[in-house]
């Protein structure tokens, strides 16, 4: 994949996250709704194994809720890209290492 295509994809994801995430529904998603309807929502509550960097999709300390949600969306795009890029680099490196060992 070309660098230009990657940059375009990241920018498109950032635009969508920043401009559309503030309009996301405030109602519970499907899984949360089923848990509420069947009375076991409280089982999912408790101490998380890992603290969320952006709890409830709102950046802490930002008073404007829509801006906080937009920032959370942008931060999510950056985190997912960084994780995917890092994983891809590791996979390419290990594949090259495996090919070099087979030749030697």
TIRO-2110 file (N, C-alpha, C; in Angstrom, 1 decimal):
// TIRO-2110
0.8, -1.2, 0.0, N, 1, A
0.0, 0.0, 0.0, CA, 1, A
0.9, 1.2, 0.0, C, 1, A
0.5, 2.2, -0.8, N, 2, A
1.3, 3.4, -0.9, CA, 2, A
1.1, 4.4, 0.3, C, 2, A
2.1, 5.1, 0.6, N, 3, A
2.0, 6.1, 1.7, CA, 3, A
0.9, 7.1, 1.5, C, 3, A
0.7, 7.5, 0.3, N, 4, A
-0.4, 8.4, 0.0, CA, 4, A
-1.8, 7.8, 0.4, C, 4, A
-2.0, 6.6, 0.1, N, 5, A
-3.2, 5.9, 0.4, CA, 5, A
-3.4, 5.8, 1.9, C, 5, A
-2.4, 5.5, 2.6, N, 6, A
-2.5, 5.3, 4.0, CA, 6, A
-2.8, 6.7, 4.7, C, 6, A
-2.2, 7.7, 4.2, N, 7, A
-2.5, 9.1, 4.8, CA, 7, A
-3.9, 9.5, 4.4, C, 7, A
-4.4, 9.2, 3.2, N, 8, A
-5.8, 9.5, 2.9, CA, 8, A
-6.7, 8.7, 3.8, C, 8, A
-6.4, 7.4, 4.0, N, 9, A
-7.3, 6.6, 4.9, CA, 9, A
-7.3, 7.2, 6.3, C, 9, A
-6.2, 7.6, 6.8, N, 10, A
-6.2, 8.1, 8.2, CA, 10, A
-6.9, 9.4, 8.3, C, 10, A
-6.7, 10.3, 7.3, N, 11, A
-7.4, 11.6, 7.3, CA, 11, A
-8.9, 11.4, 7.1, C, 11, A
-9.4, 10.4, 6.3, N, 12, A
-10.8, 10.1, 6.2, CA, 12, A
-11.4, 9.6, 7.5, C, 12, A
-10.6, 8.7, 8.2, N, 13, A
-11.1, 8.2, 9.5, CA, 13, A
-11.2, 9.3, 10.5, C, 13, A
-10.2, 10.2, 10.5, N, 14, A
-10.2, 11.3, 11.4, CA, 14, A
-11.4, 12.3, 11.2, C, 14, A
-11.6, 12.6, 9.9, N, 15, A
-12.8, 13.4, 9.6, CA, 15, A
-14.1, 12.8, 10.1, C, 15, A
-14.2, 11.5, 9.8, N, 16, A
-15.5, 10.8, 10.2, CA, 16, A
-15.6, 10.8, 11.7, C, 16, A
-14.5, 10.5, 12.4, N, 17, A
-14.5, 10.5, 13.9, CA, 17, A
-14.8, 11.8, 14.5, C, 17, A
-14.2, 12.8, 14.0, N, 18, A
-14.3, 14.2, 14.6, CA, 18, A
-15.7, 14.8, 14.3, C, 18, A
-16.2, 14.6, 13.0, N, 19, A
-17.4, 15.3, 12.7, CA, 19, A
-18.7, 14.5, 12.9, C, 19, A
-18.6, 13.1, 12.9, N, 20, A
-19.8, 12.3, 13.1, CA, 20, A
-19.9, 11.8, 14.5, C, 20, A
-18.9, 11.6, 15.2, N, 21, A
-19.0, 11.0, 16.6, CA, 21, A
-19.8, 11.9, 17.5, C, 21, A
-19.8, 13.2, 17.4, N, 22, A
-20.7, 14.0, 18.3, CA, 22, A
-22.2, 13.7, 18.1, C, 22, A
-22.5, 13.2, 17.0, N, 23, A
-23.9, 12.9, 16.7, CA, 23, A
-24.4, 11.5, 16.9, C, 23, A
-23.5, 10.7, 17.6, N, 24, A
-23.8, 9.3, 17.9, CA, 24, A
-25.0, 9.2, 18.9, C, 24, A
-25.7, 8.2, 18.8, N, 25, A
-26.9, 8.0, 19.7, CA, 25, A
-26.5, 7.9, 21.1, C, 25, A
-27.3, 8.6, 22.0, N, 26, A
-27.0, 8.5, 23.4, CA, 26, A
-27.7, 7.2, 24.0, C, 26, A
-28.5, 6.5, 23.2, N, 27, A
-29.2, 5.3, 23.7, CA, 27, A
-28.2, 4.2, 23.8, C, 27, A
-28.5, 3.2, 24.6, N, 28, A
-27.5, 2.1, 24.7, CA, 28, A
-27.4, 1.3, 23.4, C, 28, A
-26.3, 0.7, 23.2, N, 29, A
-26.1, -0.1, 22.0, CA, 29, A
-26.9, -1.4, 22.1, C, 29, A
-26.8, -2.3, 21.1, N, 30, A
-27.6, -3.5, 21.1, CA, 30, A
-27.3, -4.4, 22.3, C, 30, A
-26.1, -4.7, 22.6, N, 31, A
-25.7, -5.6, 23.7, CA, 31, A
-26.1, -5.0, 25.0, C, 31, A
-25.9, -3.7, 25.2, N, 32, A
-26.3, -3.1, 26.5, CA, 32, A
-27.8, -3.1, 26.6, C, 32, A
-28.5, -2.9, 25.6, N, 33, A
-30.0, -2.9, 25.6, CA, 33, A
-30.5, -4.3, 26.0, C, 33, A
-29.9, -5.3, 25.4, N, 34, A
-30.3, -6.7, 25.8, CA, 34, A
-30.0, -7.0, 27.3, C, 34, A
-28.9, -6.5, 27.7, N, 35, A
-28.5, -6.7, 29.1, CA, 35, A
-29.5, -6.0, 30.1, C, 35, A
-29.9, -4.8, 29.7, N, 36, A
-30.9, -4.1, 30.5, CA, 36, A
-32.2, -4.8, 30.4, C, 36, A
-32.7, -5.2, 29.2, N, 37, A
-34.0, -5.8, 29.1, CA, 37, A
-34.1, -7.1, 29.8, C, 37, A
-33.0, -7.9, 29.9, N, 38, A
-33.0, -9.2, 30.6, CA, 38, A
-32.5, -9.1, 32.0, C, 38, A
-32.2, -7.9, 32.5, N, 39, A
-31.9, -7.8, 33.9, CA, 39, A
-30.5, -8.2, 34.4, C, 39, A
-29.5, -8.3, 33.5, N, 40, A
-28.2, -8.7, 33.9, CA, 40, A
-27.1, -7.6, 33.6, C, 40, A
-27.6, -6.4, 33.5, N, 41, A
-26.6, -5.3, 33.2, CA, 41, A
-25.7, -5.1, 34.3, C, 41, A
-26.1, -5.3, 35.5, N, 42, A
-25.2, -5.1, 36.7, CA, 42, A
-24.1, -6.1, 36.8, C, 42, A
-24.2, -7.2, 36.1, N, 43, A
-23.1, -8.2, 36.1, CA, 43, A
-21.9, -7.7, 35.4, C, 43, A
-22.1, -6.8, 34.4, N, 44, A
-21.0, -6.3, 33.6, CA, 44, A
-20.4, -5.1, 34.3, C, 44, A
-21.0, -4.6, 35.3, N, 45, A
-20.4, -3.5, 36.1, CA, 45, A
-19.4, -4.0, 37.1, C, 45, A
-18.5, -3.2, 37.4, N, 46, A
-17.4, -3.6, 38.4, CA, 46, A
-16.1, -3.0, 38.0, C, 46, A
-15.1, -3.4, 38.6, N, 47, A
-13.8, -2.9, 38.3, CA, 47, A
-13.2, -3.4, 37.0, C, 47, A
-12.9, -2.5, 36.1, N, 48, A
-12.3, -2.9, 34.8, CA, 48, A
-10.9, -3.5, 35.0, C, 48, A
-10.5, -4.4, 34.1, N, 49, A
-9.2, -5.0, 34.2, CA, 49, A
-8.2, -3.9, 33.8, C, 49, A
-8.5, -3.0, 32.9, N, 50, A
-7.7, -1.9, 32.5, CA, 50, A
-8.5, -0.7, 32.4, C, 50, A
-8.0, 0.5, 32.9, N, 51, A
-8.8, 1.7, 32.8, CA, 51, A
-8.8, 2.2, 31.4, C, 51, A
-10.0, 2.6, 31.0, N, 52, A
-10.1, 3.1, 29.6, CA, 52, A
-9.4, 4.5, 29.5, C, 52, A
-8.7, 4.7, 28.4, N, 53, A
-8.0, 6.0, 28.2, CA, 53, A
-9.0, 7.1, 28.0, C, 53, A
-10.2, 6.8, 27.5, N, 54, A
-11.2, 7.8, 27.2, CA, 54, A
-12.6, 7.2, 27.7, C, 54, A
-12.9, 7.2, 29.0, N, 55, A
-14.1, 6.6, 29.5, CA, 55, A
-15.3, 7.2, 28.9, C, 55, A
-16.3, 6.4, 28.5, N, 56, A
-17.6, 6.8, 27.9, CA, 56, A
-17.4, 7.7, 26.7, C, 56, A
-16.3, 7.5, 26.0, N, 57, A
-16.1, 8.3, 24.7, CA, 57, A
-16.1, 9.8, 24.9, C, 57, A
-15.6, 10.2, 26.1, N, 58, A
-15.5, 11.7, 26.4, CA, 58, A
-14.2, 11.9, 27.0, C, 58, A
-13.4, 12.9, 26.4, N, 59, A
-12.1, 13.2, 26.9, CA, 59, A
-12.3, 14.0, 28.3, C, 59, A
-11.7, 13.5, 29.4, N, 60, A
-11.9, 14.2, 30.6, CA, 60, A
-11.3, 15.6, 30.6, C, 60, A
-11.9, 16.5, 31.3, N, 61, A
-11.4, 17.9, 31.3, CA, 61, A
-11.9, 18.8, 30.3, C, 61, A
-12.6, 18.3, 29.2, N, 62, A
-13.1, 19.1, 28.2, CA, 62, A
-14.6, 19.3, 28.5, C, 62, A
-14.9, 20.6, 28.7, N, 63, A
-16.3, 20.9, 29.2, CA, 63, A
-17.4, 20.8, 28.1, C, 63, A
-17.0, 21.1, 26.9, N, 64, A
-18.0, 21.0, 25.8, CA, 64, A
-18.1, 19.5, 25.4, C, 64, A
-19.3, 18.9, 25.7, N, 65, A
-19.5, 17.5, 25.5, CA, 65, A
-19.2, 17.0, 24.0, C, 65, A
-19.7, 17.8, 23.1, N, 66, A
-19.5, 17.4, 21.7, CA, 66, A
-18.1, 17.5, 21.3, C, 66, A
-17.4, 18.5, 21.8, N, 67, A
-15.9, 18.6, 21.5, CA, 67, A
-15.2, 17.4, 22.2, C, 67, A
-15.6, 17.1, 23.4, N, 68, A
-14.9, 16.0, 24.1, CA, 68, A
-15.1, 14.7, 23.3, C, 68, A
-16.3, 14.5, 22.8, N, 69, A
-16.6, 13.3, 22.0, CA, 69, A
-15.8, 13.2, 20.7, C, 69, A
-15.7, 14.4, 20.1, N, 70, A
-14.9, 14.5, 18.8, CA, 70, A
-13.5, 14.2, 19.1, C, 70, A
-12.9, 14.7, 20.2, N, 71, A
-11.5, 14.4, 20.5, CA, 71, A
-11.3, 13.0, 20.8, C, 71, A
-12.3, 12.4, 21.5, N, 72, A
-12.2, 10.9, 21.8, CA, 72, A
-12.2, 10.1, 20.5, C, 72, A
-13.0, 10.5, 19.6, N, 73, A
-13.0, 9.8, 18.3, CA, 73, A
-11.6, 9.9, 17.6, C, 73, A
-11.1, 11.1, 17.6, N, 74, A
-9.8, 11.4, 16.9, CA, 74, A
-8.7, 10.6, 17.7, C, 74, A
-8.7, 10.6, 19.0, N, 75, A
-7.7, 9.8, 19.8, CA, 75, A
-7.9, 8.3, 19.5, C, 75, A
-9.1, 7.8, 19.3, N, 76, A
-9.3, 6.4, 19.0, CA, 76, A
-8.7, 6.1, 17.6, C, 76, A
-8.9, 6.9, 16.6, N, 77, A
-8.3, 6.7, 15.3, CA, 77, A
-6.8, 6.6, 15.4, C, 77, A
-6.2, 7.5, 16.2, N, 78, A
-4.7, 7.6, 16.3, CA, 78, A
-4.2, 6.3, 17.0, C, 78, A
-4.9, 5.9, 18.1, N, 79, A
-4.5, 4.7, 18.8, CA, 79, A
-4.6, 3.5, 18.0, C, 79, A
-5.7, 3.3, 17.2, N, 80, A
-5.9, 2.1, 16.4, CA, 80, A
-4.9, 2.1, 15.3, C, 80, A
-4.6, 3.3, 14.7, N, 81, A
-3.6, 3.3, 13.6, CA, 81, A
-2.2, 2.9, 14.2, C, 81, A
-1.9, 3.5, 15.3, N, 82, A
-0.5, 3.2, 15.9, CA, 82, A
-0.4, 1.7, 16.2, C, 82, A
-1.5, 1.1, 16.8, N, 83, A
-1.4, -0.3, 17.1, CA, 83, A
-1.3, -1.2, 15.9, C, 83, A
-2.1, -0.8, 14.8, N, 84, A
-2.1, -1.6, 13.6, CA, 84, A
-0.7, -1.4, 12.9, C, 84, A
-0.2, -0.2, 12.9, N, 85, A
1.1, 0.0, 12.2, CA, 85, A
2.2, -0.8, 13.0, C, 85, A
2.2, -0.7, 14.3, N, 86, A
3.2, -1.4, 15.1, CA, 86, A
3.1, -2.9, 14.8, C, 86, A
1.9, -3.5, 14.8, N, 87, A
1.7, -4.9, 14.6, CA, 87, A
2.2, -5.3, 13.2, C, 87, A
1.9, -4.5, 12.2, N, 88, A
2.3, -4.7, 10.8, CA, 88, A
3.8, -4.7, 10.7, C, 88, A
4.5, -3.8, 11.4, N, 89, A
5.9, -3.7, 11.4, CA, 89, A
6.5, -5.0, 12.0, C, 89, A
6.0, -5.4, 13.1, N, 90, A
6.5, -6.6, 13.8, CA, 90, A
6.3, -7.8, 12.9, C, 90, A
5.1, -7.9, 12.2, N, 91, A
4.9, -9.1, 11.3, CA, 91, A
5.8, -9.1, 10.1, C, 91, A
6.1, -7.9, 9.6, N, 92, A
7.0, -7.9, 8.4, CA, 92, A
8.4, -8.2, 8.9, C, 92, A
8.8, -7.7, 10.0, N, 93, A
10.2, -8.0, 10.6, CA, 93, A
10.3, -9.5, 10.8, C, 93, A
9.3, -10.1, 11.4, N, 94, A
9.4, -11.6, 11.7, CA, 94, A
9.4, -12.4, 10.5, C, 94, A
8.6, -12.0, 9.5, N, 95, A
8.6, -12.7, 8.2, CA, 95, A
9.9, -12.6, 7.5, C, 95, A
10.6, -11.4, 7.5, N, 96, A
11.9, -11.3, 6.9, CA, 96, A
12.9, -12.1, 7.7, C, 96, A
12.8, -12.2, 9.0, N, 97, A
13.7, -13.0, 9.8, CA, 97, A
13.5, -14.4, 9.5, C, 97, A
12.3, -14.9, 9.3, N, 98, A
12.0, -16.3, 9.0, CA, 98, A
12.6, -16.7, 7.7, C, 98, A
12.5, -15.8, 6.7, N, 99, A
13.0, -16.1, 5.3, CA, 99, A
14.5, -16.2, 5.4, C, 99, A
15.1, -15.3, 6.1, N, 100, A
16.6, -15.3, 6.2, CA, 100, A
17.1, -16.5, 6.9, C, 100, A
16.4, -17.1, 7.9, N, 101, A
16.8, -18.3, 8.6, CA, 101, A
16.7, -19.5, 7.6, C, 101, A
15.7, -19.5, 6.8, N, 102, A
15.5, -20.6, 5.8, CA, 102, A
16.6, -20.7, 4.8, C, 102, A
17.1, -19.5, 4.4, N, 103, A
18.2, -19.4, 3.4, CA, 103, A
19.5, -19.9, 4.0, C, 103, A
19.7, -19.5, 5.2, N, 104, A
21.0, -19.8, 5.9, CA, 104, A
21.2, -21.2, 6.3, C, 104, A
END
